[in-house]
Amino acid sequence: MLTKTDGIVLHTIKYGETSIIARIFTREAGMQSYLVRGVRKSGSRTKQMLFRPLTMVSMIAYHKNREGLQNIREISLLKAYGSIPYDIAKTSLAIFLSEILSYSLKNQEANHSLFDFLSESLLLLDGLRKGVANYHLVFLMKLSSYLGFRPREDYGGKKLYFNLLEGCYQYHFDPAGNCLDQELSRMFHSLSTLPLETSGRIEIDREQRRELLTSMIAYYSHHLSGMPEIKSRSVLEAVFD
């Protein structure tokens, strides 16, 4: 079936001498894998740029079925970023988020609300002038709502410790490793209350940012079985350090 859809490029791998396989989350067909022939040929630089991480594209594609490789009939740039490809912090963020999304959405069917959230969030990142270093923490918190494991909003009173496994706040600290301490729990809760566009308003130092990211990745790992090590994390942390 021929489908016209917008998409967000998440990951590519080389295929043969001149081709790639691109994993693209599309608005109308969910996550799909496309065989793109000849894109790595000499002189195809413009087309290669369409397959950078988190590039937003418009496509007309053949979709045979849910499984297997699909084919693209036409593809063009949907929205041009003004800063993400040229700002090292934002480029590093894009690579990190694309790795997280590649796994989080690997079996995702069409979801217009999720797609629109991602599109709006990426355009927001592109336009941010400050608060970039905290953006991914708030983004991952917001994304968890669409993936079905948003933390419960029960922080306060004597419930001051966040349980990563249960996704809720509890009365006592669990030293076994599934629970954040009181200060990290407070900051974790603060992230859940921030609008994405105000991610720069929370005061987080370098070490706290590292600990919060470790906690956030652990939280995702608990709720997305088999989640691999996020390889781009070390680059992201080096840039923000």
C-alpha positions in Angstrom: 0.0 0.0 0.0 1.3 3.5 -0.9 1.3 5.8 2.1 2.0 9.5 2.5 3.4 10.2 5.9 5.8 12.3 7.9 8.6 10.6 9.8 11.5 11.1 12.2 14.7 9.3 11.4 16.1 7.4 14.4 18.8 5.1 13.2 20.6 3.9 10.0 23.0 1.0 9.2 25.0 0.4 6.1 23.7 -2.1 3.6 25.8 -3.4 0.8 28.2 -1.0 -1.0 25.9 2.0 -1.4 22.7 1.5 0.4 21.4 1.9 4.0 18.6 0.5 6.1 16.8 3.4 7.9 14.7 3.0 11.0 12.0 5.8 10.9 9.2 6.4 13.2 6.3 7.5 11.0 3.1 9.3 11.9 0.8 7.0 9.8 2.6 3.6 10.0 4.5 3.7 13.3 8.1 2.3 13.4 9.3 1.0 10.1 12.5 -0.1 8.5 13.3 1.1 4.9 15.8 0.0 2.4 17.2 3.1 0.8 19.2 2.1 -2.3 22.2 4.1 -3.6 22.1 6.8 -0.9 25.9 6.3 -0.2 27.0 6.8 -3.8 29.4 9.6 -4.5 27.4 12.8 -5.2 24.4 11.8 -3.0 25.5 14.0 -0.1 22.2 16.0 -0.1 20.1 12.8 0.2 22.4 11.4 3.0 21.7 14.5 5.1 18.0 13.4 5.2 19.0 10.4 7.3 20.8 12.1 10.1 19.5 11.3 13.6 16.1 12.9 14.4 15.8 14.5 11.0 12.1 15.2 10.2 11.1 14.0 6.8 8.0 13.8 4.5 7.7 10.5 2.6 5.6 8.6 0.2 6.4 4.9 0.9 5.3 1.4 0.0 4.2 -0.6 3.0 3.7 -4.2 2.3 3.2 -5.4 5.9 4.3 -4.7 9.4 7.4 -6.9 9.2 10.4 -6.7 6.8 11.9 -3.9 4.8 9.8 -1.3 3.2 10.6 1.0 0.3 10.5 4.7 -0.1 9.2 6.2 -3.3 9.8 9.9 -2.4 11.4 11.6 0.5 12.1 15.2 1.4 12.9 17.4 4.3 9.9 18.3 6.4 11.4 20.8 8.8 14.9 22.3 8.6 16.7 22.6 11.9 18.5 25.9 12.5 20.9 24.8 15.3 20.8 21.0 16.0 23.2 20.1 13.2 25.6 22.9 14.1 25.6 23.0 17.9 27.8 20.3 19.5 25.6 20.1 22.6 22.4 19.7 20.6 24.0 17.3 18.1 25.1 15.1 21.0 21.6 15.3 22.5 20.1 14.3 19.1 22.3 11.2 18.9 21.5 10.3 22.5 17.8 10.7 22.1 17.7 8.8 18.8 19.4 5.9 20.6 16.9 5.9 23.4 14.0 6.3 21.0 15.3 3.5 18.7 14.8 1.0 21.5 11.8 2.6 23.2 9.8 2.7 20.0 11.1 -0.5 18.3 7.7 -2.1 18.1 5.6 1.1 18.2 2.5 1.2 16.1 1.1 4.5 14.7 0.4 7.0 17.5 -0.4 10.5 16.4 -0.2 12.0 19.9 3.3 10.5 20.4 4.5 11.5 17.0 3.3 15.1 17.5 4.9 15.2 20.9 8.3 14.2 19.4 8.0 16.7 16.5 7.1 19.6 18.8 9.8 18.6 21.3 12.5 18.5 18.6 11.5 21.9 17.3 11.6 23.2 20.8 15.1 21.9 21.3 16.2 23.4 18.0 15.1 26.8 19.3 16.4 26.6 22.9 19.0 29.2 23.8 19.5 28.0 27.4 18.6 25.0 29.5 20.0 22.5 26.9 22.0 20.6 29.5 18.8 19.5 31.3 16.6 19.1 28.3 17.1 15.3 27.9 16.1 14.7 31.6 12.8 16.5 31.3 12.2 15.0 27.8 12.6 11.4 29.1 10.2 12.2 31.9 7.6 13.4 29.5 8.2 10.5 27.1 7.5 8.0 29.8 3.9 9.2 29.8 3.4 8.1 26.2 5.2 4.8 26.8 2.9 3.9 29.7 5.1 4.2 32.7 4.9 7.8 33.9 5.9 8.1 37.6 2.9 8.3 39.9 2.3 11.8 41.2 2.3 10.9 44.9 5.4 12.7 46.1 5.0 14.6 49.4 4.2 14.2 53.0 6.3 11.3 54.1 6.5 9.7 50.7 10.0 11.1 49.8 11.7 8.1 48.2 11.2 7.1 44.6 11.0 3.4 43.8 12.3 2.8 40.3 10.7 -0.6 40.0 7.2 0.4 41.2 7.2 3.9 39.6 6.0 5.6 42.8 7.2 7.4 45.9 7.3 5.5 49.2 7.8 6.1 52.9 11.1 4.4 53.5 14.5 4.2 51.7 15.2 0.9 50.2 19.0 0.2 50.3 18.6 -2.8 47.9 19.1 -0.5 44.9 15.5 0.1 43.5 15.1 3.3 45.4 16.5 6.9 45.1 17.6 8.8 48.1 15.7 11.7 49.4 17.5 14.4 47.5 17.5 12.6 44.2 13.8 11.7 44.7 13.0 15.4 45.2 14.8 16.4 42.0 13.2 13.5 40.1 9.9 14.8 41.2 10.9 18.3 40.1 11.7 17.1 36.6 8.2 15.6 36.3 6.5 19.0 37.1 8.5 21.1 34.6 7.2 22.0 31.1 9.8 21.0 28.6 10.4 24.6 27.5 11.5 25.5 31.0 14.0 22.7 31.5 16.7 25.4 32.2 14.9 26.6 35.4 15.9 23.7 37.6 19.3 24.1 39.2 21.4 20.9 38.7 25.1 20.6 39.0 27.2 18.2 37.0 27.3 15.4 39.5 23.5 15.6 40.1 22.9 15.6 36.4 24.9 12.4 36.0 23.1 10.7 38.9 19.7 11.8 37.6 20.5 10.4 34.1 21.7 7.1 35.6 18.4 6.9 37.5 16.3 7.8 34.5 18.1 5.2 32.3 17.6 2.6 35.2 13.9 3.5 35.3 13.5 3.0 31.6 15.5 -0.3 31.9 13.1 -1.6 34.5 10.1 -0.9 32.3 11.5 -1.7 28.9 12.8 -5.3 29.1 16.1 -6.0 27.6 17.1 -2.4 27.1 20.8 -2.3 26.0 23.6 -0.1 27.3 23.2 3.5 25.9 26.5 3.9 24.1 26.1 7.6 23.3 25.7 8.5 27.0 29.4 8.9 27.6 29.7 11.4 24.7 26.7 13.4 26.0 28.2 13.6 29.5 31.6 14.6 28.2 30.0 17.5 26.2 28.0 18.8 29.2 30.9 18.4 31.6 
